[in-house]
């Protein structure tokens, strides 16, 4: 009965590789997000999707590409991984796309990505 | 500019002490929403409270209470009779109505350590 789930929880990879992180929510929410938490714990939004439509793309390198096959899933694909991509990536979802900016966002458990 | 400042980087208290975590925000919007999230050592982000800009009523939930003051642009969080399980990083966050994107702007976080 997990609300927002992410796989994998840990991801260790070499520089230059391509990897994906998957996110699924079973809350019936319309909007999903990706956030990055750096080593100093600072959280910053990367992307948001509302009903499979991209809403926010926050000056993220184009090596990062979100994909939303349906409104319950938002995956994050990262090409040519760099050392600086090491971070914790959080997926989140919120209920109503028509009231963006008002709804509570519920977060997944996070994926710790380590690039060697 | 929209900004959230949590000036206290780390706070250490002894169990049963009361502790207040400060949050100061900046926004030009008249409609905005403030949040507190908890990140325990296990790493997930747990939603605690949401408050909109038109509701300045303080809120109490068990040992937790929140004081929202528009005059000082603050949304402070108090834990009464702290417990070891309260040890976590606490984030204050802001969304604003005019953005219509749901983008959450986080403060830097305050690490609370409660010692037995």
HADDOCK unambig.tbl for C-alpha pairs under 7 A between the chains (distance, minus, plus):
assign (segid A and resid 42 and name CA) (segid B and resid 108 and name CA) 5.57 0.50 0.50
assign (segid A and resid 43 and name CA) (segid B and resid 106 and name CA) 6.19 0.50 0.50
assign (segid A and resid 45 and name CA) (segid B and resid 103 and name CA) 6.79 0.50 0.50
assign (segid A and resid 55 and name CA) (segid B and resid 101 and name CA) 6.50 0.50 0.50
assign (segid A and resid 56 and name CA) (segid B and resid 101 and name CA) 6.76 0.50 0.50
assign (segid A and resid 100 and name CA) (segid B and resid 100 and name CA) 5.07 0.50 0.50
assign (segid A and resid 100 and name CA) (segid B and resid 101 and name CA) 5.19 0.50 0.50
assign (segid A and resid 100 and name CA) (segid B and resid 102 and name CA) 4.50 0.50 0.50
assign (segid A and resid 101 and name CA) (segid B and resid 95 and name CA) 5.47 0.50 0.50
assign (segid A and resid 101 and name CA) (segid B and resid 96 and name CA) 5.72 0.50 0.50
assign (segid A and resid 101 and name CA) (segid B and resid 97 and name CA) 5.33 0.50 0.50
assign (segid A and resid 101 and name CA) (segid B and resid 99 and name CA) 6.87 0.50 0.50
assign (segid A and resid 101 and name CA) (segid B and resid 100 and name CA) 5.42 0.50 0.50
assign (segid A and resid 101 and name CA) (segid B and resid 101 and name CA) 5.83 0.50 0.50
assign (segid A and resid 101 and name CA) (segid B and resid 102 and name CA) 3.78 0.50 0.50
assign (segid A and resid 101 and name CA) (segid B and resid 103 and name CA) 6.73 0.50 0.50
assign (segid A and resid 102 and name CA) (segid B and resid 33 and name CA) 6.50 0.50 0.50
assign (segid A and resid 102 and name CA) (segid B and resid 97 and name CA) 6.99 0.50 0.50
assign (segid A and resid 102 and name CA) (segid B and resid 102 and name CA) 6.91 0.50 0.50
assign (segid A and resid 104 and name CA) (segid B and resid 50 and name CA) 6.95 0.50 0.50
assign (segid A and resid 106 and name CA) (segid B and resid 47 and name CA) 6.79 0.50 0.50
assign (segid A and resid 107 and name CA) (segid B and resid 45 and name CA) 5.91 0.50 0.50
assign (segid A and resid 108 and name CA) (segid B and resid 44 and name CA) 6.85 0.50 0.50
assign (segid A and resid 109 and name CA) (segid B and resid 43 and name CA) 6.83 0.50 0.50
assign (segid A and resid 109 and name CA) (segid B and resid 44 and name CA) 4.57 0.50 0.50
assign (segid A and resid 110 and name CA) (segid B and resid 44 and name CA) 6.41 0.50 0.50
